[in-house]
Amino acid sequence: MKISEFDLMHAPLKTDIKVFLKMKIIFKTSQLRWLTLITIIFLQCCKRKDNIRKDNVDFDQLIKQYSANEKDSLKLQCLIFLKNNIEGVTSEEPYFYNDKGGNEDFKLDTITSDSSLRSILKNKKINFSFSITKDADCLSSKLLEENIDKAISDWKKYPWNKNVPKDVFLNYLLPYKVLNENPDNWRANFFQKYKDSITRHETNGDNDSEKLYSGLRTEAWSWLKYTGDFTRLTRSPSYKELVAVRKGQCYELSHLFVFIARSAGIPATIDLVPLWGKTSGSHAAEVFYGPIKKNNTIVKYGLRPWDPFKFPPKVFRMSFKRTNLWSDSIKPIIKNRNYFIPAFLKSDRLLDVTAEYTSTLNFVYQFEKHQAIPIAYICVYSYGQWKPIFYGKVYSKGKYVKFNGMAKDMAYHIAVPNGSSYKLIGKPFIIDSLDHVVYSEPNLQKKISIVLEKTNIGADSWVKKNRAYTLKYLDKNNHWKDLGSKLCQKDSSLSFSNVPINAFYMLEDKMSNKHLSRTFLHKNQKQIWY
């Protein structure tokens, strides 16, 4: 399951107008029609602002209500937790309009498939976009009260929650949303949908949330489909969107699985891999609270992934509780400078959990020349480019930079700010499992013959008969040198001779423009991937 960095995380925009002006218009028309459409969108934006719900949550009134009865002390704690962390939380809500700019009263809960949604939009010539609203302006007291009541009931009631501590309950079971999707009644609706399975599990007294969640997941796949071909109404899908479209990729479907888990009283959230370390692309997957086992023995309880990640350089967990990664860690370093920062890092709701997935180290990189900058980036290779995956603070007047919690056994490249973008410096390197830093050191005096099977370990990896490939190595001056091109004569096997040892290599498919080739080492007659 792969998603782009664009889909993973966007810093909330300050106004709806910015969203609309950046909206991708699907058809090409004259300049006049473009201006007409922009005007229509602007008017729609104004209408959305005028139609903000007037029943938005009154925290002061609810606090007064819960404070009046000692039995509501836990409800009061829940309310205060949500109130203290709701600042900056926004929601993306889709809306629909016609070519003349008029509102279309479109009910998503009447749609049961992506194909029917597309058909209606096309036949009735309905357009769509989305607005961004602060949750404090769109969340109702009724929805919040119902959410608190059900979350507390589930935490206290179900046997699989007896090991769930309060901080986990507050952050991963109580919240009415994952992060940026529009709030709705997913908790009650999914509970009704899966009530029989949940009740059966409860009646049996089973305290293993994994068994329950496994069953619910299986049921969900009977009406879901994993595909990249689906209608995206917003960047962060709500419950109504997901059950209407019934399709998605890892980011969309992980939202839905979190809704399902929480509706069954299981604390859950989403873990993000902004970029993979040994293959291209990115990933998102739900994590849920349950028993963590080793050799079929429970060693502890905690949040655990359904599908463990392989080779992540960084993993971030979505948290409703503010982590202030951006405000307290990154922003004070760059101050008001217009430095490039990966979009996913401009968030105060991410928790670095890389160490829960793989061995990590705090890596210090010495610059060859002093850098007059406060921040630098560490990059991984994805689709033919080195892209920043994390930031590091520069110390000692530009002598070195420190990157905390980086995964080992990974290839990296350092970059520094360059205007509103970044530029690579130095050479790519590998941090091996023993914390050694390895560079490409080709020995031109000692050459070998090698047999290669793949261009990468991800998609379209195996070499194929009748396709042309070029083998390259990275020289000491950081230049890729061709070792020759060949037409593959046999599937999964391609031989090259006169190959210098101890180098970084790359095998390029000359007949593909997907940029899937990756760096590898060659040891013991095997390709070792990075």
C-alpha positions as CSV (number, residue, x, y, z in Angstrom):
1,M,0.0,0.0,0.0
2,K,1.6,3.2,-1.1
3,I,0.7,6.9,-0.9
4,S,2.4,10.0,-1.9
5,E,4.0,12.6,0.4
6,F,1.3,15.0,-0.8
7,D,-1.5,12.7,0.4
8,L,0.1,11.8,3.7
9,M,0.1,15.1,5.5
10,H,-0.7,18.7,4.7
11,A,-0.4,21.6,7.1
12,P,-3.9,23.1,7.4
13,L,-4.5,26.1,5.1
14,K,-5.5,29.3,6.8
15,T,-8.5,30.0,4.5
16,D,-10.8,28.0,2.2
17,I,-9.9,30.3,-0.7
18,K,-6.3,29.0,-0.7
19,V,-7.7,25.5,-1.1
20,F,-9.9,26.5,-4.0
21,L,-7.3,28.4,-5.8
22,K,-5.0,25.3,-5.7
23,M,-7.7,23.0,-6.7
24,K,-7.0,20.9,-9.8
25,I,-9.6,21.7,-12.5
26,I,-10.1,18.5,-14.6
27,F,-11.0,20.2,-17.9
28,K,-9.2,22.7,-20.0
29,T,-11.1,25.8,-21.1
30,S,-10.5,29.4,-22.2
31,Q,-9.2,32.0,-19.8
32,L,-12.7,33.4,-19.4
33,R,-14.1,30.2,-18.2
34,W,-11.2,29.8,-15.7
35,L,-12.0,33.2,-14.3
36,T,-15.7,32.4,-14.2
37,L,-15.0,29.2,-12.3
38,I,-12.7,30.9,-9.8
39,T,-15.4,33.5,-9.2
40,I,-18.0,30.7,-8.6
41,I,-15.6,29.0,-6.2
42,F,-15.0,32.2,-4.3
43,L,-18.7,32.7,-3.9
44,Q,-19.1,29.1,-2.7
45,C,-16.4,29.8,-0.2
46,C,-18.3,32.8,1.1
47,K,-21.5,30.7,1.3
48,R,-19.6,28.0,3.3
49,K,-18.4,30.6,5.8
50,D,-22.0,31.9,6.2
51,N,-23.3,28.5,6.8
52,I,-21.0,27.4,9.7
53,R,-23.2,25.5,12.2
54,K,-24.5,27.6,15.0
55,D,-24.7,24.6,17.4
56,N,-20.9,24.3,17.8
57,V,-19.6,22.9,21.0
58,D,-19.8,25.1,24.2
59,F,-17.0,23.8,26.3
60,D,-17.7,26.1,29.2
61,Q,-21.3,24.9,29.5
62,L,-20.3,21.2,29.3
63,I,-17.6,21.8,31.9
64,K,-20.2,23.4,34.2
65,Q,-22.6,20.5,33.5
66,Y,-20.0,17.7,34.3
67,S,-18.6,19.6,37.3
68,A,-22.1,19.6,39.0
69,N,-22.1,15.8,39.5
70,E,-19.2,13.9,41.1
71,K,-20.2,10.8,39.0
72,D,-19.2,12.7,35.9
73,S,-15.6,13.3,37.0
74,L,-14.3,11.0,34.2
75,K,-16.4,12.7,31.6
76,L,-15.0,16.0,32.9
77,Q,-11.5,14.7,32.4
78,C,-12.3,13.6,28.9
79,L,-13.8,16.9,28.1
80,I,-10.9,18.8,29.4
81,F,-8.5,16.6,27.4
82,L,-10.4,17.3,24.2
83,K,-10.6,21.0,25.0
84,N,-6.9,21.3,25.7
85,N,-6.0,19.6,22.4
86,I,-8.6,20.9,20.0
87,E,-6.7,24.1,19.2
88,G,-5.5,23.9,15.6
89,V,-7.5,20.8,14.7
90,T,-9.4,21.4,11.4
91,S,-11.8,19.4,9.3
92,E,-12.1,18.9,5.6
93,E,-15.8,18.8,4.5
94,P,-16.8,18.2,0.9
95,Y,-19.5,20.2,-0.8
96,F,-21.1,20.1,-4.2
97,Y,-22.1,22.8,-6.7
98,N,-23.3,23.1,-10.3
99,D,-21.7,25.0,-13.2
100,K,-23.6,28.1,-12.3
101,G,-22.3,28.2,-8.8
102,G,-25.5,27.0,-7.1
103,N,-25.3,24.6,-4.1
104,E,-26.3,21.0,-4.8
105,D,-27.9,19.2,-1.9
106,F,-25.9,16.0,-2.2
107,K,-26.3,13.3,0.4
108,L,-23.3,11.1,0.7
109,D,-25.1,8.6,2.9
110,T,-27.3,7.7,0.0
111,I,-24.3,6.5,-2.1
112,T,-23.2,2.9,-1.9
113,S,-20.4,2.7,-4.5
114,D,-17.7,4.8,-6.2
115,S,-19.2,4.0,-9.6
116,S,-22.6,5.3,-8.6
117,L,-21.0,8.4,-7.2
118,R,-19.2,9.1,-10.4
119,S,-22.2,8.4,-12.5
120,I,-24.4,10.9,-10.6
121,L,-21.7,13.6,-10.6
122,K,-21.2,13.2,-14.3
123,N,-24.9,12.9,-15.4
124,K,-26.1,15.8,-13.2
125,K,-22.9,17.9,-14.0
126,I,-22.1,18.3,-10.4
127,N,-18.7,19.6,-9.3
128,F,-17.2,19.2,-5.8
129,S,-14.5,20.7,-3.6
130,F,-14.0,20.9,0.1
131,S,-13.8,23.5,2.8
132,I,-11.5,23.6,5.8
133,T,-13.0,24.6,9.1
134,K,-11.8,24.7,12.7
135,D,-13.3,21.9,14.8
136,A,-14.2,24.4,17.5
137,D,-16.5,26.0,14.8
138,C,-18.1,22.9,13.4
139,L,-18.2,20.3,16.2
140,S,-21.5,20.1,18.0
141,S,-22.0,19.6,21.8
142,K,-24.3,16.7,21.1
143,L,-21.8,14.7,19.0
144,L,-19.1,15.4,21.6
145,E,-21.3,14.2,24.5
146,E,-22.4,11.1,22.7
147,N,-18.8,10.3,21.8
148,I,-17.5,10.7,25.4
149,D,-20.3,8.6,26.8
150,K,-19.7,5.7,24.3
151,A,-15.9,5.8,24.6
152,I,-16.0,5.7,28.5
153,S,-18.6,2.9,28.4
154,D,-16.4,0.8,26.0
155,W,-13.3,1.4,28.1
156,K,-15.0,0.2,31.3
157,K,-17.2,-2.5,29.8
158,Y,-15.2,-4.7,27.5
159,P,-12.8,-7.4,28.8
160,W,-10.2,-6.6,26.1
161,N,-9.7,-3.1,27.7
162,K,-8.7,-4.2,31.2
163,N,-5.1,-3.4,30.4
164,V,-5.6,-0.1,28.6
165,P,-4.2,2.8,30.7
166,K,-5.9,6.1,30.9
167,D,-3.4,8.0,28.7
168,V,-3.9,5.5,25.9
169,F,-7.7,5.7,26.3
170,L,-7.7,9.5,26.1
171,N,-5.5,9.7,23.1
172,Y,-6.5,6.7,21.0
173,L,-10.0,5.7,22.0
174,L,-11.8,8.8,23.2
175,P,-11.1,11.2,20.2
176,Y,-14.0,11.7,17.8
177,K,-11.7,11.7,14.8
178,V,-8.2,10.5,13.6
179,L,-6.9,13.9,12.6
180,N,-8.2,16.1,9.8
181,E,-11.3,14.3,8.5
182,N,-14.8,15.8,9.0
183,P,-16.4,14.6,12.3
184,D,-19.5,12.4,12.0
185,N,-21.2,9.5,13.8
186,W,-18.8,6.7,12.7
187,R,-18.7,5.2,16.3
188,A,-22.4,4.6,16.6
189,N,-22.8,3.4,13.0
190,F,-20.0,1.0,12.9
191,F,-21.0,-0.4,16.3
192,Q,-24.5,-1.2,14.9
193,K,-22.9,-2.7,11.8
194,Y,-20.7,-5.1,13.8
195,K,-22.7,-5.3,17.0
196,D,-23.2,-9.1,16.7
197,S,-19.5,-9.8,16.4
198,I,-18.6,-7.4,19.2
199,T,-21.3,-8.8,21.5
200,R,-20.3,-12.4,20.8
201,H,-16.6,-11.6,21.7
202,E,-17.7,-9.9,24.9
203,T,-20.0,-12.7,25.9
204,N,-17.2,-15.2,25.5
205,G,-15.1,-13.1,27.9
206,D,-12.2,-12.9,25.5
207,N,-9.7,-10.2,26.4
208,D,-7.7,-10.6,23.2
209,S,-8.4,-7.5,21.1
210,E,-6.4,-9.1,18.3
211,K,-9.0,-11.8,17.7
212,L,-11.8,-9.4,17.7
213,Y,-10.1,-6.9,15.4
214,S,-9.0,-9.7,13.0
215,G,-12.6,-10.7,12.6
216,L,-13.9,-7.2,12.1
217,R,-11.2,-6.6,9.5
218,T,-12.2,-9.7,7.6
219,E,-15.8,-8.6,7.6
220,A,-14.9,-5.1,6.3
221,W,-12.9,-6.5,3.4
222,S,-16.2,-8.1,2.1
223,W,-17.3,-4.6,1.0
224,L,-14.0,-2.7,0.6
225,K,-11.6,-2.7,-2.3
226,Y,-7.9,-1.6,-2.3
227,T,-7.2,0.5,-5.4
228,G,-5.8,3.8,-6.5
229,D,-8.8,4.4,-8.9
230,F,-11.4,6.0,-6.7
231,T,-13.0,9.4,-6.2
232,R,-11.1,11.6,-3.7
233,L,-13.5,14.1,-2.2
234,T,-11.1,15.4,0.4
235,R,-7.5,14.7,1.4
236,S,-8.5,13.1,4.7
237,P,-11.6,10.9,4.3
238,S,-14.5,10.9,6.7
239,Y,-16.7,7.9,7.6
240,K,-19.4,9.1,5.2
241,E,-16.9,9.3,2.3
242,L,-15.4,6.0,3.0
243,V,-18.6,4.0,3.2
244,A,-19.9,5.9,0.1
245,V,-16.9,5.2,-2.1
246,R,-15.9,1.9,-0.5
247,K,-12.4,2.1,-2.1
248,G,-9.1,3.5,-1.3
249,Q,-5.4,3.0,-0.7
250,C,-3.5,2.6,2.5
251,Y,-4.1,6.1,3.8
252,E,-7.8,6.1,3.2
253,L,-8.5,2.5,4.4
254,S,-6.4,2.9,7.5
255,H,-8.8,5.7,8.5
256,L,-11.7,3.3,8.1
257,F,-10.0,0.6,10.1
258,V,-9.3,3.0,12.9
259,F,-13.0,3.9,13.0
260,I,-14.0,0.2,13.1
261,A,-11.5,-0.6,15.9
262,R,-12.6,2.4,18.1
263,S,-16.3,1.5,17.5
264,A,-15.5,-1.8,19.1
265,G,-13.8,-0.2,22.0
266,I,-10.2,-0.9,20.8
267,P,-7.8,2.1,21.0
268,A,-6.3,2.7,17.6
269,T,-4.6,5.3,15.3
270,I,-2.5,5.5,12.2
271,D,1.3,5.2,11.8
272,L,2.9,6.9,8.8
273,V,6.0,6.1,6.8
274,P,6.5,9.3,4.9
275,L,9.1,7.6,2.6
276,W,10.4,4.1,2.5
277,G,14.1,3.4,3.0
278,K,14.7,0.5,0.7
279,T,11.9,0.9,-1.9
280,S,10.1,3.9,-3.4
281,G,6.9,5.4,-2.1
282,S,5.3,5.8,1.3
283,H,2.8,4.1,3.5
284,A,0.2,4.4,6.2
285,A,-1.3,1.6,8.4
286,E,-3.6,1.4,11.4
287,V,-2.2,0.4,14.8
288,F,-4.3,-0.9,17.6
289,Y,-3.9,-1.6,21.3
290,G,-3.5,-5.2,22.2
291,P,-1.2,-8.0,23.3
292,I,2.3,-7.9,21.9
293,K,3.7,-11.5,21.6
294,K,7.0,-13.1,21.3
295,N,7.1,-16.9,20.5
296,N,3.4,-17.0,21.1
297,T,3.8,-15.5,24.6
298,I,2.4,-12.1,25.6
299,V,5.4,-10.0,26.7
300,K,3.5,-6.7,27.0
301,Y,0.5,-4.7,25.9
302,G,0.7,-1.7,23.6
303,L,-0.1,-0.1,20.2
304,R,0.9,-2.5,17.5
305,P,0.6,-2.5,13.7
306,W,-1.6,-5.0,11.9
307,D,1.0,-5.3,9.2
308,P,4.5,-4.7,10.6
309,F,6.6,-2.2,8.5
310,K,9.7,-3.4,6.8
311,F,12.7,-1.0,6.2
312,P,11.1,2.3,7.5
313,P,13.7,5.1,8.0
314,K,11.1,7.0,10.0
315,V,7.7,6.2,11.4
316,F,5.3,8.8,12.9
317,R,2.2,8.1,14.8
318,M,-0.9,10.3,14.5
319,S,-1.7,11.7,18.0
320,F,-4.8,13.8,19.0
321,K,-2.8,15.0,21.9
322,R,-0.4,17.8,20.8
323,T,3.2,16.6,20.5
324,N,4.4,20.0,19.2
325,L,6.9,18.5,16.9
326,W,6.6,21.5,14.6
327,S,6.0,24.3,17.1
328,D,8.5,23.3,19.8
329,S,11.2,21.5,17.8
330,I,11.5,22.6,14.2
331,K,10.0,26.1,14.1
332,P,12.3,27.6,16.8
333,I,15.3,26.4,14.8
334,I,14.4,28.0,11.5
335,K,12.6,31.0,13.1
336,N,11.3,33.2,10.3
337,R,13.5,31.8,7.6
338,N,11.9,30.6,4.4
339,Y,13.4,27.1,4.6
340,F,12.1,24.1,2.9
341,I,10.4,21.7,5.3
342,P,8.7,18.5,4.2
343,A,4.9,19.0,4.5
344,F,4.4,16.1,6.9
345,L,6.7,17.6,9.4
346,K,4.7,20.8,9.7
347,S,2.4,19.1,12.3
348,D,2.0,19.2,16.0
349,R,0.2,15.9,16.0
350,L,3.0,13.5,15.1
351,L,4.9,11.2,17.5
352,D,8.2,9.7,16.3
353,V,7.9,5.9,17.0
354,T,10.6,4.7,14.6
355,A,12.4,2.8,17.5
356,E,9.2,0.7,18.0
357,Y,9.8,-0.8,14.5
358,T,13.6,-1.0,14.0
359,S,17.0,-0.4,15.5
360,T,17.8,3.3,15.6
361,L,20.7,5.6,16.5
362,N,21.3,9.3,16.9
363,F,23.5,10.1,14.0
364,V,26.1,12.9,13.9
365,Y,27.3,14.1,10.5
366,Q,30.5,16.2,10.2
367,F,30.3,18.7,7.4
368,E,33.3,18.9,5.1
369,K,32.9,22.7,5.2
370,H,31.3,24.8,7.9
371,Q,27.7,25.5,7.1
372,A,26.1,28.8,8.0
373,I,22.7,27.3,8.6
374,P,20.7,26.2,11.7
375,I,19.1,23.1,10.1
376,A,19.9,20.3,7.7
377,Y,18.1,17.4,6.2
378,I,18.7,13.7,6.0
379,C,17.3,12.1,2.8
380,V,16.3,8.8,1.4
381,Y,16.0,7.7,-2.2
382,S,12.6,7.5,-3.8
383,Y,11.5,7.3,-7.4
384,G,14.9,8.5,-8.6
385,Q,15.4,11.4,-6.2
386,W,16.9,12.0,-2.8
387,K,14.1,13.4,-0.6
388,P,14.2,14.7,3.0
389,I,12.8,12.3,5.6
390,F,13.8,14.2,8.7
391,Y,15.6,17.3,10.0
392,G,18.7,17.8,12.2
393,K,19.9,20.7,14.2
394,V,23.2,22.2,13.3
395,Y,25.7,22.7,16.1
396,S,29.1,24.2,16.9
397,K,28.8,27.1,14.4
398,G,28.1,24.8,11.4
399,K,30.6,22.0,12.1
400,Y,28.1,19.2,12.4
401,V,24.5,18.2,12.5
402,K,22.6,15.7,14.6
403,F,19.7,13.5,13.5
404,N,17.9,11.8,16.2
405,G,16.4,8.3,16.0
406,M,17.4,7.3,12.5
407,A,16.9,3.7,11.4
408,K,20.0,1.6,10.8
409,D,20.9,-0.5,7.8
410,M,19.8,2.3,5.5
411,A,21.2,4.5,2.7
412,Y,21.1,8.2,3.3
413,H,22.2,11.5,1.8
414,I,22.6,14.9,3.6
415,A,21.0,18.1,2.2
416,V,21.0,21.7,3.3
417,P,18.5,24.5,2.7
418,N,18.8,26.2,-0.7
419,G,16.3,29.1,-0.8
420,S,12.8,27.6,-0.5
421,S,14.2,24.2,-1.6
422,Y,17.3,22.1,-0.7
423,K,20.5,20.9,-2.2
424,L,22.5,17.7,-1.6
425,I,26.0,17.9,-0.1
426,G,28.7,15.3,0.3
427,K,28.2,11.7,-0.8
428,P,25.5,9.2,-0.2
429,F,26.3,6.6,2.5
430,I,25.0,3.6,4.3
431,I,24.6,3.3,8.1
432,D,24.9,-0.4,8.6
433,S,23.5,-2.5,11.5
434,L,26.7,-2.0,13.5
435,D,26.5,1.8,13.3
436,H,29.4,1.9,10.7
437,V,29.1,4.6,8.0
438,V,29.9,3.0,4.6
439,Y,30.7,4.9,1.4
440,S,31.2,3.7,-2.1
441,E,34.9,2.7,-2.4
442,P,35.2,1.0,-5.9
443,N,38.5,-1.0,-6.3
444,L,39.3,-0.6,-10.0
445,Q,42.2,-3.0,-9.6
446,K,40.0,-5.9,-8.5
447,K,37.1,-6.8,-10.8
448,I,34.6,-9.6,-10.8
449,S,31.7,-11.1,-12.8
450,I,28.3,-10.9,-11.2
451,V,24.8,-12.2,-12.0
452,L,21.9,-9.9,-11.2
453,E,18.2,-10.7,-10.7
454,K,16.5,-7.5,-9.9
455,T,16.5,-3.7,-10.2
456,N,14.9,-3.2,-6.8
457,I,12.9,-5.2,-4.1
458,G,9.6,-3.5,-4.8
459,A,7.4,-3.2,-7.8
460,D,8.5,-4.4,-11.3
461,S,11.7,-5.7,-9.7
462,W,12.8,-8.8,-11.7
463,V,14.8,-8.4,-14.8
464,K,12.9,-9.6,-17.9
465,K,13.9,-11.2,-21.1
466,N,14.3,-8.9,-24.1
467,R,14.6,-5.8,-22.0
468,A,17.7,-3.6,-22.0
469,Y,19.5,-2.8,-18.7
470,T,22.5,-0.6,-17.8
471,L,24.7,-1.4,-14.8
472,K,26.3,1.6,-13.0
473,Y,28.6,2.1,-10.1
474,L,29.2,5.2,-7.9
475,D,32.8,6.4,-8.1
476,K,34.8,8.1,-5.4
477,N,33.8,11.5,-6.8
478,N,30.1,10.8,-6.4
479,H,29.5,10.2,-10.1
480,W,27.6,7.3,-11.5
481,K,29.7,5.5,-14.2
482,D,28.3,3.1,-16.8
483,L,29.7,-0.4,-16.7
484,G,27.8,-1.3,-19.9
485,S,24.3,-2.1,-21.2
486,K,22.9,-5.5,-22.1
487,L,19.8,-7.1,-23.5
488,C,18.5,-9.6,-21.0
489,Q,18.5,-13.1,-22.5
490,K,16.7,-14.9,-19.6
491,D,14.1,-13.9,-17.0
492,S,15.6,-13.2,-13.6
493,S,19.2,-13.5,-14.7
494,L,21.6,-10.9,-16.2
495,S,25.4,-11.2,-16.0
496,F,28.1,-8.5,-16.2
497,S,31.8,-8.8,-16.1
498,N,34.7,-6.5,-15.2
499,V,32.8,-5.0,-12.3
500,P,34.9,-3.2,-9.6
501,I,34.3,-4.5,-6.1
502,N,33.4,-2.5,-3.0
503,A,31.1,0.0,-4.8
504,F,27.5,1.1,-4.7
505,Y,25.7,-0.2,-7.8
506,M,22.5,0.5,-9.6
507,L,20.8,-1.5,-12.4
508,E,18.6,0.7,-14.7
509,D,15.8,-0.6,-16.8
510,K,16.4,1.5,-20.0
511,M,12.9,0.7,-21.3
512,S,11.1,2.1,-18.3
513,N,10.5,5.7,-17.0
514,K,9.2,4.7,-13.6
515,H,12.6,5.4,-11.8
516,L,12.3,2.3,-9.7
517,S,16.1,1.3,-9.8
518,R,17.8,1.4,-6.4
519,T,21.2,1.2,-4.9
520,F,22.6,-2.2,-4.0
521,L,25.8,-3.8,-2.7
522,H,27.0,-7.1,-4.0
523,K,28.2,-9.6,-1.4
524,N,28.5,-13.4,-1.4
525,Q,27.0,-13.4,-4.9
526,K,23.9,-11.6,-3.7
527,Q,22.4,-8.2,-4.2
528,I,22.0,-6.3,-0.9
529,W,19.4,-3.6,-1.3
530,Y,19.3,0.0,0.0
